[in-house]
Amino acid sequence: MNLRINDELIHVPKSIKTITDLIQHLALSNPFIIVEHNSVILKNDEHAQTTINDGDKIELVQFVGGG
């Protein structure tokens, strides 16, 4: 399945069904991830139930601390 993630075309296995699956597949462990799925910003509790399909556009923004 092909997804456009942060404006880059990425191929992921068809076993990736939800946003939560995608985050785990990409090994993103930051608890502060903002997800936009097809121009809709998702709440954290929506990640597990939001299904993804071939051609979806996803933006992932991670916040980091520092000084």
N, C-alpha and C positions, 0 to 999 in steps of 0.2 A: 504494500500500500504506500502511496506517495503522499506526503504531507508537506505543506509549506510552513516551516517553523522558523520564526524570526526572519522571514523573507528569504529563506534558503530551502531549496527542494531536498527533502530527506526521505529515504525509503526506510520504512519500518515493517516488521513482520505483521502479517494479518492477524496474529494472535493478540495484538494490541487493540483493545476494544474501547477503552475509556481514557479520559484524561489522567486518571490515577495510574493506569497501566503505562501510559506514555511517560509520565514523570519517573516512574520506577525504571522503565527501560532506559531512559536517558541518565539514570543514576544521579538525579537531582535530589539532594538531601536537605537543601536550605528550607527551613520551615516558612520562610517569607517569600513565596512565589505567587506572583500575580499572573493569571492565565486569561488570555482573550481568545475565544474560540469563535471563528467566523464573525468577527466584529462585536461579539458579546463578551463583556467581562464577567467571569464566573466567580461566585463565592466559593470558599474552600470546601464547604460541604456539598457542592455540586459536582466536584471533580469525579467522584466515584460513579455517578449516574449519568454523566455526560458522555455519550458515545461519539466516537470519531469515525469518519469515513474517508475513503480515498479522495484526495483533492482538497481536504479541509485546510483552512489557514489558521495557524495557531501562533500566538505571540506569548513568549514566556519571559517575564521580567523577575529577576532576583535582586533583592536588596542585600547589601553588605555593609557592615560597619567599618569604622576606621577613622583615622584622623590625620 
